Amino acid sequence: MRPLTDHTPKPMLPVDGRPLIEHHVRKLVTAGFEHIVINHAYLGEQIEAHLNDGSDFGCRISYSQEACALETGGGIFKALPLLIQDEEAAFCVINGDVWLDLDYKHFKQHTLSGLAHLWLVPNPEHNPTGDFLLNNRHVSEKELASNDSLTFSGVSILHKDLFNGCDAGAFKLAPLLKQAMKTHNVSGELYAGYWLDVGTPQRLQNLETHLQLGECYE
């Protein structure tokens, strides 16, 4: 995303008149979420300065600050004390640099039966071989050269026990998910609506065009 991210963290890049992460916050509040946890590293102070404590958006925002990027798994593990409150054992995770038109009320309505539930999407051009296989809502590792693979959208519901045995530090989420898949503890569903990994300036412009045509939650 350079040079756009030379002085701005990716979630703060503007799209349709407001930072990308603000769109996520507003959608979560509309769906009924009251407490949002944001983990950040690179230029994260800009995110905190814009969103503050969340009161302007009708929610409470807590921050998990990373001195250096801990990757997806390590970042979530560090934030667990903030994520697990009021005896809740599961939480929704949304990557700050993705977009999907899905109404976030679907996350509130879902009951997690295993260690993770993933929203998968058809493979985009930048990930043509996909990530996982989906069969009757059961997610498994993809087979080599599989024609049925799908891409992880970056949106999931996770159970705190997925991180049992983990140590503090940087680590990826995928190995934890793949281990849970071996015991049939990862469910999933296909989302066939509009989805975008905002990873290049052109994709950011594509999202701008999409939103200017009017958001359509499904």
N, C-alpha and C positions, 0 to 999 in steps of 0.2 A: 504493500500500500504506500510505500514511499514515492514521492516526497510528502504525501498527505499526513503521514504519521511521524514525520520528523519532530514535530512539536505538539502533536495531539494524539492521545491514545485512540486506538481504533473504535472503541465503543462511543467515543465522543464526536466522531465524524458526523457532520450534519447531513440529514436526509429529510426532505419534505419539511424543512423549517425548524427541525429540532434534532438534538443528538440521537443517534441510534439507540443508546441505552435508555433514553427517556421514553422512547416508544415502548420498549419492553416494560418499563415501570408502569406506564399508564395502562397498558393492556392487562398487566397483573392486577392492578388495583380494580379495574373494571370487572375482572373475573372474581373478585372477592378476596384476594390475598392482602393481608394486613401487615405482615412482616417480611421484608425482603433483605437478603444478605448479598452483598457484592464483594467479591474478592478481586484485588487488583495489585499490580506491581508497577509497570511502566507508566509514569506520569499520572498515577492514580489520584493524586491530589486534585487534578482537574475534575475528576468524576465526583469526588466528595464536595468540592466547591459548588458544583452545579446542582447536585441532588440534595445536598445537606442531609438532614435527618429524615427526609421524606415527607414531612408534614405538609409541604406545599402541594403534594400529590395525593394526600389522603392515606398515607401509610407510614410505617416506621422502617427506616433503613439502617442496617448495621453494616460495618465494613470490616473485612479481613484483609489486613495490609501485608503484602509480601515484600520483603527487602530485595529479593530476587525472585523471578518467576518460578513457581513450583510445579508447572504443568497442570493439566486438568485434575489428575488424581491427587497429587500433593496439595493443590490448592483447596480442593474440597475437604480433604482430611484435616487441614489446618483450621478450616471454617466450621467443622462439626460442632464445637461447643455453642456456636451461634445458631446453627441450623437446627439442632435438636433441642427443642424447648417444649414445655407443657406436655411432657411425656409422649410427644410425637416421635416416631421412629423412622419416618420416611419424609422425603422432601423433593421438590421439583428443582431441576437444574436446567438452565437455559444458557447456552454459550452467548456471550455478549456480541459476537460478530456474525450471527445468523439471523435470518428473517423467515418466518412462515406466517401465512394468513390465518392459521388455526386460531380459533377462539380459545383463550387460555382457561376458560371454564372447564374444558375437557380435563385439565390436570386436577382440578378440585374434585371432579366426579369420579376419578379413577381410584379403584381400590387395589393396592399393590399386594400380590399374593406370593411373590418371591423376593429376590434381592434387587431386581431392577426391571424397569419397563422402558423400552426405547421406542421413539418415533423414528421410523425409517422412511426414506424417500427414494424415488427412482434415481439411478446413478447419473450425476451430472457429467458434463464433458471433462471437468478437471479431476474426476474420480471414476473413470469408466469401468474399473474392475470391482467397485463396491467394497463393502466392509463385512456384511453379515448375510445370513440366509434367514428367511421367515417362513415358517410352516405351521399353520394353525395356531398363530399367535406365539409360537415358540421360536426364540431366536437362537441361532447357532453360528459357529464360525463358518465362513464361506469355504467351499471346496475350490481347489485349483481350477481356473478356467471355467467357473460356473456361470451359466447364463441367467441364473435366477437371483444373483446377489443384489443387495440393496445398500444404500449409503446411510450411515447414521446421521441424523439431522442435527445433532448437537443439543437435542431436547430429550430429557429423560426424567423419570422418577426413580430415586435411589433409596435403598434402605441403609441405615447406618451400619448394619452388620456386614455389608459388602466390604467395609474397610477394616474388619477385624484382622489383627496381626500386622497392620501397616505401621511403619515408622515415619516420623516426621522427616520432611525433605521433599525433593522433587521426584515425582514419578507419574507415569501415564495411567489413565483410567482404563484403557483397552485391555491390558492383561488381567485386571480384576474382573472385568465383564466376561472375558473368555473363560476364566476359571469358573465363574458362576454358571456359565452356559453348560459346562460339563456335567453339572448336577441339575440341569433343567430348571435353573432358578432365574432365568431371564426371559421375560415375555416382551412382546412388541406388537406394533401395528403399522400398517402402511399409511403414510400421508401423501396423497397424490395431488394436493393443491399447490399453490405457489410457495416455493422455498428457495432460499438463496444463501449461499455462504459468501458473505461480503468480504472477499479476500483480495480483490483488485479494484483499482479506480473504475474500471469499466463496469464491474458488477455493482459497485456503489451507484453509478449512474443508472444502471438498469433498475435498481430498486427505487431510485428517485422517480423514474418514469412510471413505474408500477404504482407507487403511492399517490402520485399526482392524478392518476386515473381513478383513485378511490379505493380505500382499503376494503377488502372483502373477507370477513371472518367466516370460517366454515365449521 
